[in-house]
Amino acid sequence: MKLKKIFSLLLITVGAIFLIVEIASSKKNYYLQSAGIVCLMSGIFIINTSVSSRATNNNMEYPKNNEEEE
């Protein structure tokens, strides 16, 4: 689990660096930009899949709105 987190943070960092360097350069390398986006999105996807939901109770009762009762 720790290795997965480190790997995803490394992907995000590398992707962000690739994108920042390519935005700042005068001659664009679209392959490097594409690699940066793929790395960034892959890292975010890995982190997002390991995050659990906040709601622990699925049978929560929501308070009714007064407008709905009228």
FIKOLZA-1660 file (N, C-alpha, C; in steps of 0.1 Angstrom, whole numbers, plus 5000, padded with zeros to 4 digits):
% residues 70
   i   px   py   pz ch aa at
   1 5008 4988 5000  A  M  N
   1 5000 5000 5000  A  M CA
   1 5009 5013 5000  A  M  C
   2 5019 5012 5008  A  K  N
   2 5028 5024 5008  A  K CA
   2 5035 5026 4995  A  K  C
   3 5039 5015 4989  A  L  N
   3 5046 5016 4976  A  L CA
   3 5037 5021 4965  A  L  C
   4 5024 5017 4966  A  K  N
   4 5014 5022 4956  A  K CA
   4 5012 5037 4958  A  K  C
   5 5012 5042 4970  A  K  N
   5 5011 5056 4972  A  K CA
   5 5023 5064 4968  A  K  C
   6 5035 5059 4970  A  I  N
   6 5047 5066 4966  A  I CA
   6 5047 5066 4950  A  I  C
   7 5044 5055 4944  A  F  N
   7 5044 5054 4929  A  F CA
   7 5034 5064 4923  A  F  C
   8 5022 5065 4929  A  S  N
   8 5012 5074 4924  A  S CA
   8 5017 5089 4926  A  S  C
   9 5023 5092 4937  A  L  N
   9 5028 5106 4939  A  L CA
   9 5039 5109 4930  A  L  C
  10 5047 5099 4927  A  L  N
  10 5058 5100 4917  A  L CA
  10 5053 5103 4903  A  L  C
  11 5042 5096 4899  A  L  N
  11 5036 5098 4886  A  L CA
  11 5030 5112 4885  A  L  C
  12 5024 5116 4896  A  I  N
  12 5018 5130 4896  A  I CA
  12 5029 5140 4895  A  I  C
  13 5040 5139 4902  A  T  N
  13 5051 5148 4902  A  T CA
  13 5057 5149 4888  A  T  C
  14 5060 5137 4882  A  V  N
  14 5066 5136 4869  A  V CA
  14 5057 5142 4858  A  V  C
  15 5044 5139 4859  A  G  N
  15 5035 5145 4849  A  G CA
  15 5034 5160 4851  A  G  C
  16 5034 5165 4863  A  A  N
  16 5033 5180 4865  A  A CA
  16 5046 5186 4859  A  A  C
  17 5057 5180 4862  A  I  N
  17 5070 5186 4857  A  I CA
  17 5070 5186 4842  A  I  C
  18 5066 5175 4836  A  F  N
  18 5066 5175 4821  A  F CA
  18 5057 5186 4815  A  F  C
  19 5045 5188 4821  A  L  N
  19 5036 5198 4816  A  L CA
  19 5041 5212 4819  A  L  C
  20 5047 5215 4830  A  I  N
  20 5052 5228 4833  A  I CA
  20 5064 5231 4824  A  I  C
  21 5073 5222 4821  A  V  N
  21 5084 5224 4812  A  V CA
  21 5079 5227 4798  A  V  C
  22 5069 5219 4794  A  E  N
  22 5064 5221 4780  A  E CA
  22 5056 5234 4778  A  E  C
  23 5049 5238 4789  A  I  N
  23 5042 5251 4788  A  I CA
  23 5052 5263 4787  A  I  C
  24 5063 5261 4794  A  A  N
  24 5073 5272 4794  A  A CA
  24 5082 5272 4782  A  A  C
  25 5083 5261 4775  A  S  N
  25 5092 5261 4763  A  S CA
  25 5086 5268 4751  A  S  C
  26 5095 5273 4743  A  S  N
  26 5090 5280 4731  A  S CA
  26 5087 5270 4720  A  S  C
  27 5094 5259 4719  A  K  N
  27 5091 5249 4709  A  K CA
  27 5084 5237 4716  A  K  C
  28 5072 5234 4712  A  K  N
  28 5064 5225 4719  A  K CA
  28 5067 5211 4714  A  K  C
  29 5068 5202 4723  A  N  N
  29 5069 5187 4721  A  N CA
  29 5056 5181 4725  A  N  C
  30 5048 5178 4716  A  Y  N
  30 5034 5173 4720  A  Y CA
  30 5035 5159 4726  A  Y  C
  31 5045 5151 4722  A  Y  N
  31 5046 5138 4728  A  Y CA
  31 5050 5139 4743  A  Y  C
  32 5058 5148 4747  A  L  N
  32 5061 5150 4761  A  L CA
  32 5049 5156 4768  A  L  C
  33 5041 5164 4762  A  Q  N
  33 5029 5169 4768  A  Q CA
  33 5019 5158 4770  A  Q  C
  34 5018 5149 4761  A  S  N
  34 5009 5138 4762  A  S CA
  34 5014 5128 4773  A  S  C
  35 5027 5126 4774  A  A  N
  35 5032 5117 4784  A  A CA
  35 5030 5124 4798  A  A  C
  36 5031 5137 4799  A  G  N
  36 5028 5144 4811  A  G CA
  36 5014 5142 4816  A  G  C
  37 5004 5144 4806  A  I  N
  37 4990 5142 4810  A  I CA
  37 4987 5128 4814  A  I  C
  38 4993 5118 4807  A  V  N
  38 4990 5104 4810  A  V CA
  38 4996 5101 4824  A  V  C
  39 5008 5106 4827  A  C  N
  39 5014 5103 4840  A  C CA
  39 5005 5110 4851  A  C  C
  40 5001 5122 4849  A  L  N
  40 4993 5130 4859  A  L CA
  40 4980 5123 4861  A  L  C
  41 4973 5119 4851  A  M  N
  41 4960 5113 4852  A  M CA
  41 4961 5099 4858  A  M  C
  42 4971 5092 4854  A  S  N
  42 4973 5078 4860  A  S CA
  42 4975 5079 4875  A  S  C
  43 4984 5088 4879  A  G  N
  43 4986 5090 4894  A  G CA
  43 4974 5094 4901  A  G  C
  44 4966 5103 4896  A  I  N
  44 4954 5107 4902  A  I CA
  44 4944 5096 4903  A  I  C
  45 4943 5088 4892  A  F  N
  45 4934 5077 4892  A  F CA
  45 4938 5066 4903  A  F  C
  46 4951 5064 4904  A  I  N
  46 4955 5054 4914  A  I CA
  46 4952 5059 4928  A  I  C
  47 4954 5072 4931  A  I  N
  47 4950 5077 4944  A  I CA
  47 4935 5077 4946  A  I  C
  48 4928 5080 4936  A  N  N
  48 4913 5081 4937  A  N CA
  48 4907 5067 4939  A  N  C
  49 4913 5057 4934  A  T  N
  49 4907 5043 4936  A  T CA
  49 4910 5038 4950  A  T  C
  50 4920 5043 4956  A  S  N
  50 4923 5038 4970  A  S CA
  50 4916 5046 4981  A  S  C
  51 4910 5057 4978  A  V  N
  51 4903 5065 4988  A  V CA
  51 4889 5059 4990  A  V  C
  52 4886 5057 5003  A  S  N
  52 4873 5052 5006  A  S CA
  52 4863 5063 5008  A  S  C
  53 4850 5059 5007  A  S  N
  53 4839 5068 5008  A  S CA
  53 4838 5074 5022  A  S  C
  54 4832 5086 5023  A  R  N
  54 4830 5092 5036  A  R CA
  54 4818 5086 5043  A  R  C
  55 4808 5083 5036  A  A  N
  55 4796 5077 5042  A  A CA
  55 4798 5063 5046  A  A  C
  56 4796 5060 5059  A  T  N
  56 4798 5047 5064  A  T CA
  56 4784 5040 5066  A  T  C
  57 4774 5047 5067  A  N  N
  57 4760 5042 5069  A  N CA
  57 4752 5045 5057  A  N  C
  58 4748 5034 5049  A  N  N
  58 4740 5036 5037  A  N CA
  58 4726 5039 5040  A  N  C
  59 4721 5036 5052  A  N  N
  59 4707 5037 5055  A  N CA
  59 4704 5050 5063  A  N  C
  60 4711 5061 5059  A  M  N
  60 4709 5073 5066  A  M CA
  60 4696 5079 5062  A  M  C
  61 4689 5085 5072  A  E  N
  61 4676 5092 5069  A  E CA
  61 4679 5107 5068  A  E  C
  62 4675 5112 5057  A  Y  N
  62 4676 5126 5055  A  Y CA
  62 4664 5134 5060  A  Y  C
  63 4667 5145 5066  A  P  N
  63 4655 5153 5071  A  P CA
  63 4647 5158 5059  A  P  C
  64 4634 5158 5061  A  K  N
  64 4625 5162 5050  A  K CA
  64 4624 5178 5050  A  K  C
  65 4623 5183 5038  A  N  N
  65 4622 5197 5037  A  N CA
  65 4608 5201 5039  A  N  C
  66 4606 5213 5045  A  N  N
  66 4592 5217 5048  A  N CA
  66 4584 5220 5035  A  N  C
  67 4591 5224 5025  A  E  N
  67 4584 5226 5012  A  E CA
  67 4578 5213 5006  A  E  C
  68 4585 5202 5009  A  E  N
  68 4580 5189 5003  A  E CA
  68 4568 5185 5010  A  E  C
  69 4566 5188 5023  A  E  N
  69 4555 5183 5031  A  E CA
  69 4542 5191 5027  A  E  C
  70 4543 5203 5022  A  E  N
  70 4531 5211 5019  A  E CA
  70 4525 5208 5006  A  E  C
% end
